[in-house]
Amino acid sequence: MVIIYHSNTGFTRQYAEMLAKAEKLKAYSADEAPAGLEELVFFMGPLMAGHITGLDKAVKKYKVKGVCGVGMSPASQQVMDLLAKSNYTAGGALFYLQGGWAPEKVGWVKRRMVGVATKSIREGLQSKGSRRSPEEDQQLNFLIHGGSYVAYENLKPVQEWMKTL
Ligand SMILES: Cc1cc2nc3c(=O)[nH]c(=O)nc-3n(C[C@H](O)[C@H](O)[C@H](O)COP(=O)(O)O)c2cc1C
């Protein structure tokens, strides 16, 4: 198996490189993956409006056995259900990892799109004022200024699944 990933601001690349190192696999960015690859592929890509970037092309081009979306929201059943609904994996297993948010690395149009999508959460947190818990303070800071939740431990379910292949 090889890892092919797409990454705009670097969080998916970090996960792909960590996973490659731990599992002794090769990781290629979608641009540099060799043509005519015969091996099974684990595809990783950032979420954009619920869709895993680069996945459509990857399922057409490669034998995709597993797929992993990387987004800014914490992992939850709701996120998984949405992912499954909005992404065609050609029968491949589906995973989700929380990456991060780097507003300074995206253009203003995309920054605004995320701003609109997170508006009600931000406003809800802001209106709590001094009643915000430390976790809520952290969440608000993340939504406004960005940050990273990339962590090696998050890869565990993917690694367990890889062992079963
Ligand atoms: C236009 C846009 C849309 C996004 N949509 C989602 C989304 O639907 N769900 C989510 O969890 N994160 C969303 N994000 C956040 C990215 O998926 C997140 O920052 C991810 O970690 C980026 O990975 P990368 O650094 O590999 O590009 C969006 C970001 C942008 C710029």
The ligand as an SDF file (V2000), in Angstrom:
LIG
                    3D

 31 33  0  0  0  0  0  0  0  0999 V2000
  -12.9600   26.6880    1.8950 C   0  0  0  0  0  0  0  0  0  0  0  0
  -12.7560   25.7610    3.0540 C   0  0  0  0  0  0  0  0  0  0  0  0
  -13.7570   24.8600    3.4150 C   0  0  0  0  0  0  0  0  0  0  0  0
  -13.5940   24.0080    4.5090 C   0  0  0  0  0  0  0  0  0  0  0  0
  -14.5930   23.1340    4.8370 N   0  0  0  0  0  0  0  0  0  0  0  0
  -14.4270   22.3210    5.9140 C   0  0  0  0  0  0  0  0  0  0  0  0
  -15.4450   21.4000    6.2810 C   0  0  0  0  0  0  0  0  0  0  0  0
  -16.4760   21.2540    5.6240 O   0  0  0  0  0  0  0  0  0  0  0  0
  -15.2570   20.6510    7.3970 N   0  0  0  0  0  0  0  0  0  0  0  0
  -14.1140   20.7500    8.1640 C   0  0  0  0  0  0  0  0  0  0  0  0
  -14.0090   20.0510    9.1830 O   0  0  0  0  0  0  0  0  0  0  0  0
  -13.1070   21.5790    7.8110 N   0  0  0  0  0  0  0  0  0  0  0  0
  -13.2400   22.3710    6.7190 C   0  0  0  0  0  0  0  0  0  0  0  0
  -12.2290   23.2240    6.3550 N   0  0  0  0  0  0  0  0  0  0  0  0
  -10.9800   23.2270    7.1280 C   0  0  0  0  0  0  0  0  0  0  0  0
   -9.8870   22.3610    6.4910 C   0  0  0  0  0  0  0  0  0  0  0  0
  -10.4040   21.1340    6.0490 O   0  0  0  0  0  0  0  0  0  0  0  0
   -8.7960   22.1190    7.5380 C   0  0  0  0  0  0  0  0  0  0  0  0
   -8.1530   23.3470    7.8010 O   0  0  0  0  0  0  0  0  0  0  0  0
   -7.7950   21.0470    7.1110 C   0  0  0  0  0  0  0  0  0  0  0  0
   -7.0410   20.6840    8.2500 O   0  0  0  0  0  0  0  0  0  0  0  0
   -6.8700   21.5410    6.0300 C   0  0  0  0  0  0  0  0  0  0  0  0
   -5.9650   20.5200    5.6870 O   0  0  0  0  0  0  0  0  0  0  0  0
   -4.6350   20.8450    4.8820 P   0  0  0  0  0  0  0  0  0  0  0  0
   -3.7430   21.6820    5.7770 O   0  0  0  0  0  0  0  0  0  0  0  0
   -4.0170   19.5350    4.5850 O   0  0  0  0  0  0  0  0  0  0  0  0
   -4.9980   21.6040    3.6380 O   0  0  0  0  0  0  0  0  0  0  0  0
  -12.3780   24.0620    5.2630 C   0  0  0  0  0  0  0  0  0  0  0  0
  -11.3600   24.9550    4.8840 C   0  0  0  0  0  0  0  0  0  0  0  0
  -11.5340   25.7950    3.7870 C   0  0  0  0  0  0  0  0  0  0  0  0
  -10.4200   26.7290    3.4170 C   0  0  0  0  0  0  0  0  0  0  0  0
  1  2  1  0
  2  3  1  0
  2 30  2  0
  3  4  2  0
  4  5  1  0
  4 28  1  0
  5  6  2  0
  6  7  1  0
  6 13  1  0
  7  8  2  0
  7  9  1  0
  9 10  1  0
 10 11  2  0
 10 12  1  0
 12 13  2  0
 13 14  1  0
 14 15  1  0
 14 28  1  0
 15 16  1  0
 16 17  1  0
 16 18  1  0
 18 19  1  0
 18 20  1  0
 20 21  1  0
 20 22  1  0
 22 23  1  0
 23 24  1  0
 24 25  2  0
 24 26  1  0
 24 27  1  0
 28 29  2  0
 29 30  1  0
 30 31  1  0
M  END
$$$$
